Structures are given as structure tokens and as C-alpha cells.
Amino acid sequence: MAYDTSGFKLLLGGLSGAGNMNTWLLDSVDAIATVNTSNYVSDGYKKGARQGDIVIVRTRTTTLSGPVTAVNYCWVIDEATGTDTLGIDLTDGLAVTPTDTD
């Protein structure tokens, strides 16, 4: 499935000025190996994502409102990607290992 622009949202805005860092949420039905390719988030730069911002990626089943199957922490490694320079590139991601011992 292709990137759905409604799945990329600002969670927490950083402080204004130099050195600010935002936190974003990306809900996607695509695997992290697809999500972390350059320009997958083709409007990320346009929406305000910048190099060094944190992106929490929630992989879902077949819809953006479906059950979560994986969570990865990534950061924006490259900005202004794509021929229109409106996208971003994410790092490979750090998988959150699910445990529930109760």
C-alpha cells in the first residue's frame, strides 16, 4: 500500500528557535523496510519535519485504524527529498519489543 498523508501527524512540537526537535507519529500498513526508504513520507518536509526529529512508526494491519502489529522509533536523517523536495528519509528504526508477562 502507498503512503497515506493522513497517517503522518505532529505529536509534540519542540521549542522555537535553533535546535528545536519535533516528535511525529506515522501510522502505516507498510513494513518498516518500506517506510524507511527515502521519500516514502513524501510530504514530511512540507509538513515541517526536519533532520533530527523523532518519528514513532506504528505498523498496523490493513487500515490506519487497525490493530498495531509493530512499533519502531526512527529519526529524520534526510530532509527535502524527492524531485519536489517535499519529502523526508527515516532511519532504519529501533523496534520496540512487545512483552506482556501478566
Contact map, one row per residue, 1 for C-alpha under 8 A:
111000000000000000000000000011000000000000000000000000000000000000000000000000000000000000000000000000
111100000000000000000000000001000000000000000000000000000000000000000000000000000000000000000000000000
111110100000000000000000000100000000000111000000000000000000000000000000000000000000000000000000000000
011111110000000000000000000100000000000000000000000000000000000000000000000000000000000000000000000000
001111110000000000000000000000000000000010100000000000000000000000000000000000000000000000000000000000
000111111000000000000000000000000000000000000000000000000000000000000000000000000000000000000000000000
001111111000000000000000111100000000000000000000000000000000000100000000000000000000000000000000000000
000111111100000000000001111000000000000010010000000000000000000000000000000000000000000000000000000000
000001111110000000000001110000000000000000000000000000000000000000000000000000000000000000000000000000
000000011111100000000111100000000000000000000000000000000000000000000000000000000000000000000000000000
000000001111100000000111100000000000000000000000000000000000000000000000000000000000000000000000000000
000000000111110000000111000000000000000000000000000000000000000000000000000000000000000000000000000000
000000000111111000001110000000000000000000000000000000000000000000000000000000000000000000000000000000
000000000001111100011110000000000000000000000000000000000000000000000000000000000000000000000000000000
000000000000111110011000000000000000000000000000000000000000000000000000000000000000000000000000000000
000000000000011111010000000000000000000000000000000000000000000000000000000000000000000000000000000000
000000000000001111110000000000000000000000000000000000000000000000000000000000000000000000000000000000
000000000000000111110000000000000000000000000000000000000000000000000000000000000000000000000000000000
000000000000000011111000000000000000000000000000000000000000000000000000000000000000000000000000000000
000000000000011111111100000000000000000000000000000000000000000000000000000000000000000000000000000000
000000000000111000111110000000000000000000000000010111000000000000000000000000000000000000000000000000
000000000111110000011111000000000000000000000000100011000000000000000000000000000000000000000000000000
000000000111110000001111100000000000000000000000000011110000000000000000000000000000000000000000000000
000000011111000000000111110000000000000000000000100011110000000000000000000000000000000000000000000000
000000111110000000000011111000000000000000000000000000111100000000000000000000000000000000000000000000
000000111000000000000001111100000000000000000000000000111100000000000000000000000000000000000000000000
000000110000000000000000111110000000000000000000000000001111000100000000000000000000000000000000000000
001100100000000000000000011111100010000000000000000000001111001100000000000000000000000000000000000000
100000000000000000000000001111100000000000000000000000000011111100000000000000000000000000000000000000
110000000000000000000000000111110110000000000000000000000011000000000000000000000000000000000000000000
000000000000000000000000000111111110000000000000000000000010000000000000000000000000000000000000000000
000000000000000000000000000001111111000000000000000000001010000000000001000000000000000000011000000000
000000000000000000000000000000111111100000000000000000000000000000000000000000000000000000010000000000
000000000000000000000000000001111111100100000000000000000000000000000000000000000000000000000000000000
000000000000000000000000000101111111100110000000000000000000000000000000000000000000000001000000000000
000000000000000000000000000000011111110100000000000000000000000000000000000000000000000011111000000000
000000000000000000000000000000001111111100000000000000000000000000000000000000000000000011000000000000
000000000000000000000000000000000001111110000000000000000000000000000000000001001100001111000000000000
000000000000000000000000000000000000111111000000000000000000000000000000000000001100001110000000000000
001000000000000000000000000000000111111111000000000000000000000000000000000000000000001110000000000000
001010010000000000000000000000000010011111110000000000000000000000000000000000000000001110000000000000
001000000000000000000000000000000000001111111000000000000000000000000000000000001100011100000000000000
000010000000000000000000000000000000000011111110000000000000000000000000000000000000011100000000000000
000000010000000000000000000000000000000011111111100000000000000000000000000000000000011100000000000000
000000000000000000000000000000000000000001111111110000000000000000000000000000111000111100000000000000
000000000000000000000000000000000000000000111111100000000000000000000000000000000000011000000000000000
000000000000000000000000000000000000000000111111100000000000000000000000000000000000000000000000000000
000000000000000000000000000000000000000000011111110000000000000000000000000000000000000000000000000000
000000000000000000000101000000000000000000011111111010000000000000000000000100100000000100000000000000
000000000000000000001000000000000000000000001001111110000000000000000000000101100000000100000000000000
000000000000000000000000000000000000000000000000111110000000000000000000001111100000000000000000000000
000000000000000000001000000000000000000000000000011111000000000000000000001110000000000000000000000000
000000000000000000001111000000000000000000000000111111100000000000000000001100000000000000000000000000
000000000000000000001111000000000000000000000000000111110000000000000000111100000000000000000000000000
000000000000000000000011110000000000000000000000000011111000000000000000111100000000000001000000000000
000000000000000000000011110000000000000000000000000001111100000000000011110000000000000000000000000000
000000000000000000000000111100010000000000000000000000111110000000000011110000000000000000000000000000
000000000000000000000000111100000000000000000000000000011111000000011111000000000000000000000000000000
000000000000000000000000001111110000000000000000000000001111100000011110000000000000000000000000000000
000000000000000000000000001111000000000000000000000000000111111111111100000000000000000000000000000000
000000000000000000000000000010000000000000000000000000000011111101111000000000000000000000000000000000
000000000000000000000000000010000000000000000000000000000001111101000000000000000000000000000000000000
000000000000000000000000000110000000000000000000000000000001111111000000000000000000000000000000000000
000000100000000000000000001110000000000000000000000000000001111111000000000000000000000000000000000000
000000000000000000000000000000000000000000000000000000000001001111100000000000000000000000000000000000
000000000000000000000000000000000000000000000000000000000001111111110000000000000000000000000000000000
000000000000000000000000000000000000000000000000000000000001100011111000000000000000000000000000000000
000000000000000000000000000000000000000000000000000000000111100001111110000000000000000000000000000000
000000000000000000000000000000000000000000000000000000000111100000111110000000000000000000000000000000
000000000000000000000000000000000000000000000000000000000111000000011111000000000000000000000011000000
000000000000000000000000000000000000000000000000000000011110000000011111100000000000000000000011000000
000000000000000000000000000000010000000000000000000000011100000000000111110000000000000000001111000000
000000000000000000000000000000000000000000000000000001111000000000000011111000000000000000001111000000
000000000000000000000000000000000000000000000000000001111000000000000001111100000000000001111100000000
000000000000000000000000000000000000000000000000001111100000000000000000111110000000000001101000000000
000000000000000000000000000000000000000000000000111111100000000000000000011111100000000111100000000000
000000000000000000000000000000000000000000000000001100000000000000000000001111100000000111100000000000
000000000000000000000000000000000000010000000000011000000000000000000000000111111000000111000000000000
000000000000000000000000000000000000000000001000111000000000000000000000000111111000111110000000000000
000000000000000000000000000000000000000000001000000000000000000000000000000001111101111100000000000000
000000000000000000000000000000000000011001001000000000000000000000000000000001111111111110000000000000
000000000000000000000000000000000000011001000000000000000000000000000000000000011111111000000000000000
000000000000000000000000000000000000000000000000000000000000000000000000000000001111100000000000000000
000000000000000000000000000000000000000000000000000000000000000000000000000000011111111000000000000000
000000000000000000000000000000000000000000001000000000000000000000000000000000111111111000000000000000
000000000000000000000000000000000000000001111100000000000000000000000000000000111101111100000000000000
000000000000000000000000000000000000011111111100000000000000000000000000000000111101111110000000000000
000000000000000000000000000000000000011111111000110000000000000000000000000111111000011111000000000000
000000000000000000000000000000000001111110000000000000000000000000000000000111101000001111100000000000
000000000000000000000000000000000011110000000000000000100000000000000000011111000000000111111000000000
000000000000000000000000000000000001000000000000000000000000000000000000011110000000000011111000000000
000000000000000000000000000000011001000000000000000000000000000000000000010000000000000001111100000000
000000000000000000000000000000010001000000000000000000000000000000000001111000000000000001111110000000
000000000000000000000000000000000000000000000000000000000000000000000001110000000000000000011111000000
000000000000000000000000000000000000000000000000000000000000000000000111100000000000000000001111100000
000000000000000000000000000000000000000000000000000000000000000000000111100000000000000000000111110000
000000000000000000000000000000000000000000000000000000000000000000000000000000000000000000000011111000
000000000000000000000000000000000000000000000000000000000000000000000000000000000000000000000001111100
000000000000000000000000000000000000000000000000000000000000000000000000000000000000000000000000111110
000000000000000000000000000000000000000000000000000000000000000000000000000000000000000000000000011111
000000000000000000000000000000000000000000000000000000000000000000000000000000000000000000000000001111
000000000000000000000000000000000000000000000000000000000000000000000000000000000000000000000000000111
